[in-house]
Amino acid sequence: MPLLIHTVVVWLAGLFVAALVHNASAPYPFTLVAHLRAIRDSAPLVLALAVLAFGVALVGVALAARSRSVVPLALLATFAAALVIGDAAARESLACRTTLAKRTTLRVAIDDAAKPGARVTGHAVGDRSLQHCQTPAFVRVQSGRAPPGAIVVLTGTARATDRGLLVDGDLSTTGERELLRTWRGRTGEEIDRLFHAHAPLVRALLIADQDGIAPDVRDRYADAGLVHMLSISGLHVTIIAGALLTLASACRIPKRWATPLALAIVALYVATLGAPAPAVRSAVMLATVAVTEQWQRPVHPWTALALGAALPTVTPAVVLDLGWQLSVGGMAALVAARSMLRRVRTIDMARVNGRWRRARVRRLRALTGWRATLMREFVTGVVATLVTAPLIAWTFGRVSLVAPLSNLVAAPIVALLQPALFLAILLAPWHAAAQLVADAAGVPIALLDIVATSTARIPHAALHIAPTFVGACCAGIASAAVVRASAARRWMPTLLVAAAALTAALWTPLLATGSGQFELHLLDVGQGDAIAMRTPRGRWVIVDAGRRWEGGDAGQRVVVPYVQRRGGAVAAFVMTHAHDDHMGGAASVVQALKPARWWEPAFVTSNDTYRTALLAVQRAGIPWQRVHPGAVMQLDGVTFEVLAPDSSWTAQQHDANETSVVLRVQYRDIAFVLTGDAEANEEAWLLSQLEPAQLRADVLKLGHHGSRTSSTDAFIDAVQPRLGLVSVGVGNRYGHPSPEILDAFAKRGVPLLRTDRDGVVVVSTDGREIFVRDRHSHWTLDRPSGVEHP
């Protein structure tokens, strides 16, 4: 049924474009978005439904009459309907979140155990007047405790974001619970009790909870090309279904009963997980194949994939979910590889009269033995790597070159591990038996980690790249063309399309321009600082470059790929002070990005990292400048002004923190203050030297990672920020940010975002409004009435 497949592809493309238009955090060209939004605003939902009905009617006519002339109209109508319906659904969801955010109290069903200081996920639900208004919630608990699955009442502040509600408040229990969430929470606690150190990995594999996986573990699996195994995917669901059918066969249960029973258990398992899109896709495909085989009318794998990919789009925003994208892309690669293998022929050679001659030609699928199996699996891995490479590169900034090899070794381990983990949870009521299975599962878990570690250590195992958004889309088109070529009789034209798309992907970074807004990117470099600011025309000013470690640094690993992905020249690098956690990656940034100028306080130190950075500046021929108060750099309508330190103050100091460069950045009506590691003494010096208006700003990057020795009450009151930013490492031994600082911002009602919890934070502005994006969501910062900033 090629028409069904093409219709689903067009439908998904329309939803994807609609989601991008609605999602303001996506880094697409703003001029294009303006035009698309204008088209969107002129098309009401009624028109969309009419277009969809027209498209369905045309599809019916085309199927009945097999008229190819109707097909383009049908596909065009389907695409138009997907565009408008996808956007209408996004608007309705945003309206729901906005309405709930205005409530002083919220009812939330939480997924995990809640306690003061914890961050838990859940689902906010409306009252009787808003029965259909439900949205994900990310809760920061100020006070109160509740078990997993409990329905609680939250009293506090809530912000509407693109992915749900961000809530800070006090909770109280209602005595109600949601059965599936409770079961999932208790399963997580049981996993912690059974698997101990391996619990974060097992949680990811069984209940799709990846919060506990350390960043270095995730990076290792990404380098090895195994990052898709750290989440519930179609592979895991298929393995469990296969294990259930094998068990039923061993118990001599007839297939006509075993198949529905296995599908029912899989459906319950998927529902308990919260119906993640990859698991739903796999379950739909399994059910489609099983039912059609039962009716003795088996469907083509492409048809089953089309149905599995389309069903989760009852929630249109799912097309932006990485798990769904990888699941659909990986399955498409698998089907494509099988199609290619049907055409591949092998040539057997024989030695005749001292010469090698062709003996026979065989199709690869006709081969038997372990060599043929390895070849088929390797070819499948190569195709899967090519197809999913744009998604992996965009999300993780790398493409694993060893993925076909690592997956070839890891797949049998996961096939053994997944049923064992599932069995351990089923045996949880009998602790001794469950612990026995869990201990036995420790062996394949260790083997999986060994495979990831060893393959990630292979020289040049991963290619670190930073594609632009347009470049990633072009690479995605190339991947789709490769998949299409596998099913086409004439594959050369499709491969030419792939080649053209790859060429465009390579050239797009050279064409990168600004977004038309000023952007501040607070990068996640662990316990350190790195800030990249982008002007409306796409030029960068980088402040600090994070820490360094044995064999690498944050400049090379984080800052350089981040800037290169988005394109644009670096106009300046500002080193706030000579401490390793701020300038550890400076030399790498200088060598790779060649900033046009270098600013620093010139505090005398014998730090080796500082010396390395200065040598890199000298070799690159970059102008060096000691900053002083009043120094100003104008760049594309943005003013960068130095507030501190002056040379006399710097000469008196013994701590480099107290010589930190303090910048005030202004774009039209919006101002930012960046303080490096400035502590109380330097803040007091600023208060004594400057007028209050010179310090006032909308956004404050806190000094010294939120330490109690910085961000004094007097300084916060002088700046009057509407948003605070903290660059801090996960679980750092310093206790940053300090409870005193958290309380100070909470009492003032000022949101405080931190890289250890919120990841990379992007604050952008058009000069009037401030838009905030973090790991979880994006939202617009409210301007309090009566407050004016110069």
C-alpha positions in Angstrom: 0.0 0.0 0.0 2.4 2.7 -1.2 -0.2 5.4 -1.1 -0.8 4.8 2.6 3.0 5.0 3.3 3.4 8.2 1.3 0.3 9.7 3.0 1.8 9.0 6.4 5.1 10.5 5.4 3.5 13.7 4.2 1.3 13.8 7.3 4.4 13.5 9.6 6.2 16.2 7.6 3.3 18.6 8.0 3.1 18.0 11.8 6.9 18.5 12.0 6.8 21.9 10.2 3.8 23.0 12.3 5.6 22.0 15.5 8.7 24.0 14.5 6.6 27.0 13.7 5.0 26.9 17.1 8.1 26.1 19.0 10.0 29.3 19.4 13.0 27.6 20.9 13.9 25.9 17.6 16.9 27.5 16.0 15.4 28.1 12.6 15.5 31.3 10.5 13.2 33.8 12.1 12.2 35.4 8.8 10.9 32.1 7.5 9.0 31.6 10.8 7.3 35.0 10.4 5.9 34.0 7.0 4.8 30.6 8.2 3.1 32.1 11.2 1.3 34.6 9.0 0.0 31.7 6.9 -1.0 29.8 10.1 -2.9 32.8 11.6 -5.0 33.0 8.4 -6.1 29.4 8.5 -8.7 28.5 11.2 -9.3 25.1 12.6 -12.5 24.7 10.6 -10.6 25.2 7.3 -8.0 22.6 8.5 -10.7 20.0 9.1 -12.2 20.7 5.8 -8.9 20.3 4.1 -8.3 17.0 6.0 -11.7 15.7 4.9 -10.9 16.7 1.4 -7.6 14.9 1.5 -9.2 11.7 3.0 -11.8 11.8 0.2 -9.1 12.1 -2.4 -7.2 9.3 -0.9 -10.3 7.2 -1.0 -10.9 8.1 -4.7 -7.3 7.3 -5.5 -7.5 3.9 -3.8 -10.8 3.0 -5.5 -9.9 4.2 -8.9 -6.1 3.7 -8.7 -5.8 7.1 -10.4 -2.3 8.5 -10.1 -3.5 12.0 -11.1 -5.4 12.4 -7.9 -2.5 11.4 -5.6 -0.6 14.7 -5.7 -3.8 16.6 -4.7 -4.4 14.1 -1.9 -0.9 14.4 -0.5 -1.0 18.2 -0.8 -4.3 18.3 1.1 -3.0 16.0 3.8 0.1 18.2 4.2 -2.0 21.4 4.5 -4.3 19.7 7.1 -1.3 18.5 9.1 0.1 22.0 9.2 -2.9 23.7 10.6 -4.2 20.9 12.8 -0.7 20.5 14.3 -0.5 24.2 15.1 -4.1 24.2 16.4 -3.2 21.4 18.8 -0.1 23.3 20.0 -2.1 26.4 20.5 -4.7 24.6 22.6 -2.0 22.9 24.7 -0.4 26.3 25.3 -3.7 27.9 26.3 -4.2 25.0 28.7 -0.8 25.5 30.3 -1.3 29.3 30.5 -4.6 28.9 32.2 -3.3 26.4 34.7 -0.2 28.6 35.4 -2.5 31.4 36.6 -3.9 29.2 39.4 -2.6 29.7 42.9 -3.1 26.0 43.6 -2.6 23.0 41.3 -3.4 19.4 41.4 -0.5 17.3 40.2 -0.1 13.5 39.9 3.6 13.0 40.7 5.8 10.2 39.3 8.5 10.0 42.0 8.7 10.4 45.7 8.6 14.1 46.7 10.6 15.7 49.5 11.9 19.2 50.2 14.5 20.2 47.7 13.6 17.4 45.2 12.7 17.9 41.6 10.0 15.6 40.4 8.0 15.1 37.3 4.3 14.7 37.1 1.1 15.7 35.3 -1.0 18.7 36.2 -4.8 18.2 36.0 -7.6 20.7 35.9 -10.7 20.8 38.0 -14.2 20.1 36.8 -14.3 23.2 34.7 -11.0 22.1 33.0 -11.4 18.3 32.9 -9.7 18.0 29.5 -6.8 20.4 30.4 -3.8 18.3 31.4 -0.2 19.0 30.9 3.2 17.7 32.1 4.6 19.4 35.2 8.2 19.8 36.5 8.0 20.4 40.2 10.6 21.9 42.6 9.4 21.0 46.0 9.9 23.6 48.7 8.2 21.7 51.5 6.1 18.6 52.0 6.4 14.9 51.2 4.4 12.5 49.1 4.9 8.9 47.8 5.2 8.1 44.1 1.9 8.2 42.2 0.2 10.5 44.7 -2.1 13.3 43.6 -0.9 16.4 45.5 -2.0 20.0 45.8 0.8 22.5 45.1 0.7 26.0 46.4 3.2 28.4 44.8 4.3 29.8 41.5 4.0 28.2 38.1 5.3 29.2 34.7 3.9 28.0 31.4 6.6 26.5 29.1 6.7 24.7 25.8 6.7 21.3 27.5 4.4 21.9 30.5 4.5 23.7 33.7 7.5 24.6 35.8 6.2 24.8 39.4 7.9 25.9 42.6 5.8 25.4 45.7 4.7 23.6 48.8 2.8 20.4 48.5 0.1 18.7 50.5 -1.3 15.3 49.9 -4.9 14.6 49.0 -4.9 10.9 49.8 -5.6 10.0 46.1 -3.3 8.1 43.9 -3.0 7.1 40.3 -2.6 3.3 40.0 -0.1 3.2 37.0 2.1 6.0 38.4 2.1 4.4 41.8 3.2 1.1 40.2 5.9 2.8 38.2 7.2 4.6 41.3 7.3 1.5 43.4 9.0 -0.3 40.5 11.7 2.3 40.5 12.2 1.9 44.3 12.4 -1.9 43.8 15.0 -1.4 41.1 17.1 0.7 43.5 16.8 -2.0 46.1 17.7 -4.9 43.8 20.4 -3.4 41.5 22.2 -0.8 43.7 25.0 0.8 41.6 23.5 -0.4 38.4 20.1 1.0 39.3 20.3 4.2 37.0 21.0 2.0 33.9 18.2 -0.5 34.8 15.7 2.3 35.5 16.4 3.6 32.0 16.1 0.2 30.4 12.9 -0.8 32.3 10.8 2.3 33.2 12.3 4.9 30.8 13.8 7.0 33.7 17.1 8.5 32.5 17.5 11.2 35.2 20.0 9.2 37.2 22.4 8.5 34.4 25.6 10.5 34.8 26.6 12.8 31.9 30.0 11.0 31.5 28.2 7.7 31.1 25.8 9.2 28.5 28.8 10.6 26.6 30.5 7.3 26.7 27.5 5.5 25.2 27.1 8.2 22.6 30.7 7.8 21.5 30.2 4.1 21.3 27.0 4.5 19.2 24.9 2.8 22.0 23.1 5.8 23.4 19.8 4.5 22.0 20.0 1.6 24.4 19.8 3.9 27.4 16.1 4.4 26.9 12.9 2.4 26.3 12.7 1.9 22.6 11.1 -0.4 20.1 14.0 -2.8 20.5 13.3 -3.3 24.2 9.6 -3.9 23.7 10.2 -6.3 20.8 12.7 -8.3 23.0 10.2 -8.6 25.8 7.4 -9.7 23.4 9.8 -12.3 21.9 10.7 -13.6 25.3 7.0 -13.9 26.3 6.3 -15.8 23.1 9.3 -18.1 23.7 8.1 -18.7 27.3 4.6 -19.5 26.0 6.0 -21.9 23.5 8.0 -23.7 26.2 4.9 -24.0 28.2 3.1 -25.5 25.2 0.5 -22.7 25.0 -1.1 -22.7 21.6 0.0 -19.8 19.4 -3.6 -18.5 18.9 -3.7 -17.9 22.7 0.0 -17.1 23.3 0.1 -14.2 20.8 -2.9 -12.2 22.2 -1.7 -12.9 25.8 1.8 -11.5 24.9 0.3 -8.5 23.2 -1.9 -7.8 26.2 1.1 -7.9 28.6 3.1 -5.7 26.3 0.2 -3.2 26.1 -0.1 -3.1 29.9 3.7 -2.6 30.2 3.6 0.3 27.6 0.7 1.9 29.4 2.5 1.6 32.8 5.5 3.4 31.3 3.3 6.3 30.4 3.0 5.2 26.7 6.3 6.7 25.5 6.2 7.1 21.7 8.9 4.6 20.8 7.2 1.9 22.8 3.8 2.7 21.3 5.3 2.5 17.8 6.8 -0.9 18.5 3.6 -2.2 20.1 1.5 -1.1 17.2 3.8 -2.7 14.7 3.8 -6.0 16.7 0.0 -6.0 16.9 -0.3 -5.2 13.2 2.0 -8.0 12.2 0.4 -10.5 14.6 -3.2 -9.7 13.6 -2.6 -9.8 9.9 -0.7 -13.1 10.2 -3.6 -14.4 12.2 -5.9 -13.4 9.3 -3.3 -14.9 6.9 -3.0 -11.6 5.1 0.5 -10.4 6.2 1.3 -6.8 5.5 4.5 -5.3 4.2 7.0 -4.0 6.9 6.7 -0.5 5.4 3.0 -0.5 6.0 3.4 -1.7 9.6 6.0 1.0 10.2 3.7 3.7 8.7 0.9 2.7 11.1 3.3 2.5 14.1 4.8 5.9 13.3 1.4 7.6 12.7 -0.6 6.4 15.8 1.5 8.3 18.4 0.8 11.5 16.5 -2.6 11.7 18.2 -0.4 14.1 20.2 1.1 16.1 17.3 4.0 17.5 19.3 5.5 13.9 19.5 7.2 14.5 16.1 9.8 16.7 18.0 10.5 13.9 20.5 14.0 12.5 20.0 12.9 9.0 21.2 10.1 8.9 18.6 12.4 10.2 15.9 15.2 7.6 16.6 12.6 4.8 16.9 11.0 5.5 13.6 14.4 6.3 11.9 16.0 3.2 13.3 13.1 0.9 12.2 13.1 2.5 8.7 16.8 1.8 8.5 16.2 -1.8 9.5 13.5 -2.3 6.8 15.7 -0.5 4.2 18.7 -2.6 5.0 16.6 -5.8 4.5 15.5 -4.4 1.1 19.0 -3.7 0.1 20.2 -7.2 1.2 17.6 -8.8 -1.1 19.4 -7.2 -4.0 23.0 -7.8 -3.0 24.7 -10.6 -4.7 27.9 -12.3 -3.7 30.4 -13.9 -6.1 32.0 -17.2 -5.1 35.5 -17.6 -6.7 37.3 -20.9 -7.5 40.9 -21.6 -8.5 41.0 -23.2 -12.0 44.3 -24.0 -13.8 46.1 -21.7 -11.4 43.7 -18.7 -11.9 40.8 -17.4 -9.9 37.5 -17.6 -11.8 34.0 -16.8 -10.9 32.2 -20.0 -9.8 28.7 -18.8 -9.0 26.6 -15.8 -8.0 24.3 -16.0 -5.0 22.0 -13.5 -3.3 23.3 -12.6 0.2 20.0 -13.5 1.8 20.5 -17.1 0.5 23.8 -17.4 2.3 23.9 -19.5 5.5 26.2 -19.7 8.4 27.7 -17.3 10.9 29.6 -15.3 8.3 26.4 -14.4 6.4 24.7 -13.6 9.7 27.5 -11.2 10.7 27.5 -9.6 7.2 23.8 -9.0 7.3 23.9 -7.5 10.9 26.9 -5.4 9.9 25.2 -4.0 6.8 22.1 -3.3 8.9 24.2 -1.5 11.5 25.9 0.7 8.8 22.5 1.7 7.3 21.1 2.4 10.7 24.1 4.6 11.5 23.7 6.6 8.3 20.0 7.1 8.7 20.1 8.2 12.4 23.4 10.2 12.1 21.6 13.6 11.6 19.5 13.1 14.8 22.5 11.9 16.9 24.7 14.7 15.6 22.1 17.4 16.3 21.4 16.1 19.8 24.8 14.9 21.0 27.2 16.8 18.7 28.9 13.6 17.4 28.5 10.7 15.1 29.9 7.3 16.2 32.0 5.7 13.6 32.2 2.4 15.6 28.4 2.1 16.0 28.0 -0.8 13.5 30.7 -2.7 15.4 29.5 -1.9 18.9 25.9 -2.7 18.1 26.9 -6.0 16.6 28.5 -6.9 19.9 26.0 -5.3 22.2 22.7 -6.5 20.6 23.0 -10.1 21.8 23.9 -8.8 25.3 20.7 -6.6 25.4 18.7 -9.5 24.0 19.7 -11.5 27.1 19.6 -8.7 29.6 16.2 -7.2 28.9 14.1 -10.3 29.7 16.3 -10.9 32.8 15.5 -7.4 34.1 11.8 -7.8 33.3 11.8 -11.2 35.1 13.5 -9.7 38.2 10.7 -7.1 38.5 8.0 -9.7 38.0 9.6 -11.7 40.9 9.8 -8.7 43.2 7.1 -10.1 45.6 9.5 -13.0 46.2 12.6 -11.0 47.2 15.1 -13.9 47.3 14.2 -15.1 43.8 14.2 -11.5 42.5 17.6 -10.8 44.0 19.0 -14.0 42.5 17.9 -12.9 39.0 19.1 -9.3 39.6 22.6 -10.6 40.6 22.7 -12.8 37.5 21.8 -9.8 35.4 24.8 -8.0 36.8 27.0 -9.9 34.4 25.4 -8.8 31.1 25.1 -5.2 32.6 28.8 -5.2 33.2 29.5 -6.7 29.7 27.3 -4.0 28.1 29.3 -1.3 29.9 32.6 -3.0 28.9 31.5 -2.9 25.2 30.6 0.8 25.5 33.8 1.7 27.3 36.1 -0.3 25.0 34.6 0.8 21.7 34.4 4.5 22.9 38.2 4.3 23.6 39.1 3.2 20.0 41.0 6.1 18.4 38.6 8.3 16.4 35.6 6.3 17.6 33.4 9.3 17.3 33.4 12.2 14.9 32.6 15.4 16.9 30.6 17.7 14.6 28.3 20.6 15.2 25.7 20.9 12.4 23.5 24.0 12.0 19.7 23.5 12.0 19.5 23.8 8.3 22.5 21.5 7.9 20.9 18.9 10.1 17.6 19.1 8.0 19.6 18.7 4.8 21.4 15.7 6.3 18.0 14.3 7.3 16.8 14.7 3.7 19.9 12.7 2.6 19.1 10.0 5.1 15.5 9.8 3.9 16.7 9.6 0.3 19.0 6.6 1.3 16.0 4.9 2.8 13.9 5.6 -0.3 16.6 4.3 -2.6 16.4 0.9 -0.9 12.9 0.4 -2.0 13.2 2.0 -5.5 13.9 0.1 -8.7 15.8 3.1 -10.0 17.9 4.0 -7.1 20.4 6.4 -8.8 18.1 9.5 -9.0 17.4 9.1 -5.3 21.0 8.8 -4.4 21.7 12.0 -6.5 19.2 13.8 -4.3 21.0 12.4 -1.2 24.3 13.7 -2.6 22.8 17.2 -3.3 21.4 17.3 0.3 24.7 16.4 1.8 26.5 19.1 -0.3 24.0 21.6 1.0 24.6 20.4 4.6 28.3 21.0 4.2 27.8 24.5 2.9 25.1 25.8 5.2 27.5 26.7 8.1 29.1 29.3 5.8 25.7 30.9 5.2 24.7 31.2 8.9 23.3 34.5 10.0 21.9 35.9 13.2 18.4 35.4 14.5 17.6 39.1 14.8 17.6 38.9 18.6 20.3 39.1 21.2 21.0 35.8 22.8 22.9 34.8 26.0 23.8 31.1 26.2 24.8 29.9 29.6 26.7 26.7 28.7 26.7 23.6 30.9 30.5 23.0 31.6 30.1 21.4 35.0 31.7 23.2 37.9 32.9 26.2 35.9 31.8 29.1 33.8 31.3 29.6 30.0 28.9 32.1 28.4 28.4 32.7 24.7 26.5 35.8 23.7 25.3 36.2 20.1 24.4 39.5 18.5 21.3 40.0 16.3 23.6 39.6 13.2 25.1 36.4 14.4 28.5 37.4 15.9 29.7 36.0 19.2 31.3 37.3 22.4 32.5 34.5 24.6 33.0 35.0 28.3 35.2 32.2 29.9 35.6 28.7 28.6 35.1 26.3 31.5 37.5 23.9 33.2 40.1 21.5 31.9 40.9 17.9 32.9 43.3 15.1 32.0 43.0 14.7 28.2 40.5 17.4 27.4 38.8 20.7 28.4 35.4 22.3 28.2 36.5 24.6 25.4 37.2 21.8 23.1 34.3 19.5 24.2 31.5 22.1 24.8 32.2 25.7 23.7 33.8 25.2 20.3 31.2 22.7 19.0 28.3 24.8 20.4 29.5 27.9 18.5 30.4 26.1 15.4 27.0 24.4 15.2 25.3 27.8 15.0 27.9 29.5 12.8 29.2 33.0 13.0 32.4 34.8 13.8 33.7 35.3 17.3 34.2 39.1 17.8 35.8 38.9 21.3 36.8 36.6 24.1 36.6 37.9 27.7 38.5 36.1 30.4 37.0 37.2 33.7 39.9 36.0 35.8 42.8 33.5 35.9 41.2 30.4 37.5 41.2 27.0 35.8 37.4 26.6 36.1 36.9 29.7 34.0 39.8 29.6 31.5 40.7 25.9 31.3 39.3 25.7 27.8 40.5 29.2 26.6 43.4 28.0 24.6 41.2 25.6 22.7 38.7 28.3 21.9 41.4 30.6 20.7 42.9 28.0 18.4 39.6 26.9 16.9 37.5 30.0 16.8 40.1 32.8 16.4 38.4 35.6 18.3 39.0 39.1 17.0 40.1 40.5 20.4 41.0 39.4 23.9 39.9 41.1 27.1 41.1 40.3 30.6 41.9 42.0 34.0 45.7 41.2 33.8 46.0 39.9 37.3 49.5 38.6 37.8 49.7 34.9 38.3 51.9 31.9 37.6 49.0 29.7 36.5 50.1 27.3 33.8 46.7 27.3 32.1 46.8 31.1 32.0 50.2 31.0 30.4 49.0 28.4 27.8 46.1 30.7 26.9 48.3 33.7 26.5 50.7 31.8 24.2 47.7 30.7 22.1 46.6 34.4 21.9 50.2 35.4 20.8 50.5 32.7 18.2 47.1 33.6 16.7 48.0 37.3 16.6 44.9 38.4 18.5 45.0 41.9 20.0 45.3 41.7 23.8 43.7 44.3 26.0 43.6 44.9 29.8 40.1 46.0 30.6 39.2 49.1 32.7 35.9 50.5 33.9 34.1 52.4 31.2 35.6 50.3 28.3 32.8 49.8 25.8 32.4 47.6 22.7 29.5 48.3 20.3 28.6 45.3 18.3 25.5 45.0 16.0 23.4 47.3 18.3 24.6 45.6 21.5 26.6 47.5 24.1 29.2 45.6 26.1 30.5 47.8 29.0 33.1 46.9 31.6 32.1 47.9 35.1 35.1 46.4 37.0 37.9 46.1 37.9 40.3 49.0 37.5 44.1 48.6 37.7 44.5 50.0 41.2 41.9 47.7 42.6 43.5 44.7 40.8 46.9 45.5 42.1 45.7 45.4 45.7 44.1 42.0 45.5 45.5 38.5 46.4 42.6 36.5 45.2 41.9 36.3 41.5 38.1 36.1 42.2 38.1 39.6 43.4 39.6 40.8 40.1 36.8 39.3 38.0 35.7 41.3 35.0 32.1 42.5 35.5 30.2 43.2 32.3 27.0 45.0 31.7 25.4 44.1 28.4 22.5 46.1 27.0 20.3 45.5 23.9 17.7 48.2 23.6 15.6 48.1 26.8 17.0 44.9 28.2 20.2 44.7 30.3 22.4 41.8 31.6 25.1 41.9 34.3 27.8 39.2 34.3 29.9 39.0 37.4 32.4 36.1 36.9 33.5 35.0 40.4 33.2 38.5 41.9 32.7 38.2 45.7 31.4 40.5 48.4 34.4 42.9 48.4 34.3 43.6 44.6 30.5 43.9 44.8 30.9 46.5 47.6 33.5 48.4 45.4 31.0 48.4 42.6 28.2 49.8 44.8 30.6 52.6 46.0 31.7 53.5 42.5 28.6 53.4 40.4 25.1 55.0 40.4 22.2 52.5 41.0 21.1 53.0 37.4 24.4 51.8 36.1 24.0 48.4 37.9 20.3 47.8 37.3 19.6 44.9 34.9 17.0 42.4 34.0 19.2 39.3 34.2 22.0 38.6 36.7 24.6 35.9 36.3 25.5 35.2 39.9 29.1 35.5 41.1 31.2 32.5 42.2 28.6 29.8 41.2 26.1 31.0 43.7 28.5 30.9 46.7 27.4 32.6 49.9 30.5 34.8 49.6 28.9 36.5 46.6 25.5 38.0 45.6 25.0 40.0 48.8 21.6 41.4 49.6 22.8 45.0 48.8 24.1 44.0 45.4 20.9 42.0 44.5 18.8 44.9 45.5 20.9 47.3 43.4 20.7 45.1 40.3 17.0 44.3 40.8 17.1 41.3 38.5 14.0 39.5 37.1 16.0 36.4 36.4 19.1 34.8 38.0 21.6 32.4 36.4 24.0 30.1 38.1 26.7 28.0 36.3 27.4 25.0 38.6 28.3 21.4 38.4 26.1 18.5 39.4 26.7 17.3 43.0 29.7 19.6 43.4 31.6 19.3 46.6 31.3 23.0 47.4 27.6 23.0 48.0 27.0 25.6 45.2 24.6 27.3 45.0 24.3 27.9 48.7 21.0 27.7 50.6 21.3 31.4 51.5 21.4 32.4 47.9 18.5 30.2 47.0 16.5 31.7 49.9 17.5 35.3 48.8 16.1 34.8 45.3 13.0 32.8 46.5 12.1 35.6 48.9 12.2 38.2 46.1 10.2 35.9 43.8 13.0 35.9 41.2 13.4 32.7 39.1 16.9 31.1 39.5 18.1 28.8 36.7 21.1 26.6 37.2 23.1 24.4 34.8 23.2 21.4 37.1 19.5 21.0 36.9 18.4 23.0 33.9 21.3 22.3 31.5 22.2 24.9 28.9 20.1 28.1 29.5 19.4 30.4 26.6 18.1 33.9 27.3 17.1 35.8 24.2 15.5 39.2 23.7 14.1 41.4 21.0 14.9 44.4 23.1 11.6 44.4 24.8 10.6 40.9 25.9 12.8 38.2 27.4 12.5 34.6 26.2 14.0 31.8 28.3 14.9 28.3 27.2 16.4 25.5 29.3 16.7 21.7 29.2 13.0 21.3 30.0 11.1 24.0 28.3 11.0 27.6 27.1 8.9 30.5 28.4 8.5 34.2 28.4 9.8 36.2 31.4 7.0 38.4 32.8 7.9 42.1 33.3 6.7 43.3 36.7 4.5 46.4 36.5 6.1 49.7 37.6 9.7 48.6 37.0 11.7 50.5 34.3 15.2 49.7 33.3 17.4 52.2 31.5 
